[in-house]
Amino acid sequence: MNVAVIGLGYIGLPTAALLAEGGHEVHGYDVDARLRDDLRAGNLHIAEDGVRTIVHDALESGRLHVADCVPDAQAYIICVPTPAHEGHAVLTFVEKAASAVAVAAPSGALIVVESTVPPGTTDRVIE
């Protein structure tokens, strides 16, 4: 399956690597251009040795690609931060990621929100 992981932080990058390790073609995208460049150069921001190994192996396998924009895919996994402010989730990053996916996703694509969001967010924001 062709999968796009949006957000290559501490959840998105390991998720992308494990999907690639499982045989999927994975395109990871993050809005941070420096992070994308670092990943392509093999400079990983993940501290855990086991995770670093899995990410390195996935990049070396050619099944994990770092994309410069949200790619066309069969499935999308949104893994962006949801900071809290005064006890409420700030959904700005989720909203921006969902908008970018909406432009790129073909009809019938699977969209999964891995970010921590309040109940009803999928109906109100993603749909």
N, C-alpha and C positions, 0 to 999 in steps of 0.2 A: 504494500500500500504506500502511496505517496502522502507523507504527513508533513505539515508545517507546524512548528512550535514557535509561538510568538512570545518573546521574552526569554532571554538566555541567562537568567540569574540562577540562584541556588536551587530552584525547583525546575525551571525550564531546561537548563543545560543537561542535568542528569537524565531528565525525562527524554530529551532528544537523543542522548547517547544510548540509553537503554532500548529505545525503539529501533535505532540503527543497528544495535547489536542483535536485535531480534529479527533482522533481515529487511526492515522497512527502509525505504528511501526517504530521508528526513532532511528538510530544509529549515534551519533555525534562523529566526530573525529577531533582532533587538534594535531599538531606536538608537542606541549608543554606538556610533560609528567606531569609536576607539575600541570598545569591547569586541566588535566584529573583527576589526583588524588584528587585535591581540589573539583572538581565537584562531584566525587563519595562520598566524605566525607560531601557534602552539603555546602561547602564553596564557595559561589558564588561571582564572581568578578563584577557583575552588581549592580550598585548603586540604580537604580529606584525600589521602593518598589513593584509596580505592576508587573514589569518584574520578579523580584525575586520570587514573589509568583507563577507566571505562571511556571517558571523553576522548582521551588521546587515541585509544584504539578505534573508536568510532570515526574520528576524523581521518585517521590513517587508512581505514577501510574504504573510504570513498563513499560510504552510505550516509554520512553526516556532512552536510554542506552548510556553510554560513552564507545567508542571502542578504543582499543589500536592500531588499524591499519584500513586502509580504508576497509570497509566491502563490502560484496556482497549485492547488493540492486537492486530494480527495477528503482529507480530514485536517482539522485545525485544532490545536490545543493552545488556549490562551493562558499563559503563566506570568501574569504581571502583578506588581505589588498592589495591595489595597490598604494603604495606611489609614489609621484611625485619627479622627479629630473630634474632640469633645464627645467621645463615646460612639461616634458614627463612622462607618466606613466611607472613605473618600474614593469614589469610583471613577475618577478622572482617567486613570491609566486603563482601566477595563473598558470604559467608553471609547477611548481613542483606539485601542486594539480592536474592539468589535467593529468600529467604523472602517478600519483598514482591512479587516478580514471581509467585511461585507462587499467591499469594492473588488477584492481579488477572488473570492470564493465562487466556484461554479455552482449552478443550481444542483441541489441534492447533496452538497458537501456536508460532512459531519463537523459540527463545531462544539467543542468541549471547553467549558470554563473551569480551569483548575484553580484559579485565584479564589481566595476566601471572600465570599460575597454574602450579603444578607439574603434571606428568603425573598423570592419574587424578583430578584435582579435579572435572572435569565428572561423572564417574561417582559419586564419593563425596559431593559437595556439591550439585551442581545437580540431578541426577536424583532 
